[in-house]
Amino acid sequence: MISEVKIENLGVIEEATIGFSAGFTAITGETGAGKTMLLNSLGLLLGQQADVKKVRLGAERTVVDGVFEVPETSDLVASIEQTGAGVDREDDVAIVTVSRHVPAEGRSRCYIGGRTVPRTTLGEMGGRLVTIHGQSEQMRLRSSSAQLDALDSAGGDEAQVALNAYWEAWSKYRASQTALEEFLASARDAAAQRLALTALVEAVDEVEPEQGEEDSLRERIERLDSIEETRAALATSLGALSGDGEMMPGATDLVGRIVGSMVGVKEPGADDVAKRAEAVEAELRDLTHVVGDLLASLETGESLNDLHARRAKLRSLSRKLGMPVDEALVEAEKAREILSALDDPESRQAQLEEDVERARARVEDLGRALSKVRGRAATLLASSVNEELTQLALGRAEIAIDVEEIEPRADGMDRVTFMFKPDSHAAKVPLSQSASGGELSRIMLAIELVLAKLSPQSPPTFVFDEIDAGVGGDSAKAIGARLADLAAHAQVIVVTHLAQVASFADHQVVVTRGEKATRVRAVAGEERVNELARMLSGSADLDSARRHAADLLSESTVGR
């Protein structure tokens, strides 16, 4: 709720602080005292366009500060904190401070929790906190979308379930449309894409490279380039070890002769010589086998020319495709997958079109089901509002809610319009184009009363201006009683000139204009009786008016 508003230099108000409480608050005062400025200050706090003409004459700027109390668990608190604004907390209540500065020259500034925010942020917050109904503005239920939301709220859980099902179907429908649109857009380039991908695959398949083949070729070529030197060295080593027959014995044969010559020698140390010679001979024979195996392994059967030719072919493929061979292999595999998907585009398009048709049929089925729910809610809401109108001095007037079928969209297949008939013989016209300011405020009061009972999503604060225009007597009492009923569900602030309405308020604030400044004060007890008497007679001195005022307070069910 709104707990406090402080005003500086707004119109006739030089400085004023108004504290608001829960329930029903009536704002009263003489014509021209500045009651409308209070509404203007609330409008500024709620993001309305600033009017520099309302800056008090001679002042540099208008400043309006407001304090709002919001349940700590409200989504609005999280939204405000996401802007970086500070929020104070007391018990289970979040306290949000809002400020608006309007200079006589230049742009206005908006603040939430001490942080500068765009005016649209104030407007978004205000729309969730406060509803203003007045002669010049009807901030709620003015647009077709707001009327649709109100109707869905009146429909309760049944409408919400039907709407959620429709939203899910609508999301799938839009996704299927997007898939088809993307396919059709890509199909225009599919032929050129197919040619490019096919050329890539054919170029790779013609060469048939393998992953890592270039590195393997380089190593094998380097090995073959040095193989002759290696073969000569190994052959020399093998010749030295094995020799070339009797004419040129090798090291192995020579050591073997030493072993043979030592047989039968009995001299001390001869056995050691023989054993050592045998060990050397065994090592030389093993070494001969190793060198021989190495020499045999050089016979790879590969041609250096063939390897260079293969390497040249891979390099040609790389230049042709503008990428390394290993990367070309990866891209060729991707191309095969894409080509597979591009095969038979007619069937793919037909499938996507079928998906769209099936999804749209689902949307239309659920849209018609939602329309039926809305139709029942429209009948209930209109009937309930018309019952309220009979208590608000609009007994011959009635509203109707037209639910017109339209093409599917995100919020359903219905265009909702609140219609108004001033009497049974008049044609019905859109509500926003018909009723006068006072009539419209009373109609809105009737709608808000019904929605407050049917829907838990109504804004927590309502502000009404000119709601009692053109009525009096018992009709005014009925309006006061209905405002008191609404105050059982929400905070209600009403600017009124009728004592019959004000007497039902829980709290009364009086705006008086002195010679130098406008004064705003809360009244109770005898002061309130005096104010009601002034409203009844134009003067607080008449005893009969005071008695009448006291009677009004005693008769009202809320203002005792």
Beta strands, then each sheet from edge to edge (+ up, - down):
strand 1: 2-10
strand 2: 13-19
strand 3: 24-29
strand 4: 61-71
strand 5: 88-90
strand 6: 93-103
strand 7: 109-112
strand 8: 115-116
strand 9: 130-133
strand 10: 398-409
strand 11: 412-421
strand 12: 429-430
strand 13: 461-465
strand 14: 491-495
strand 15: 507-513
strand 16: 518-523
sheet 1: 2+ 1- 4+ 6- 5+
sheet 2: 2+ 1- 4+ 6- 7+ 8-
sheet 3: 9+ 13+ 14+ 3+ 15+ 16-
sheet 4: 10+ 11- 12+
end
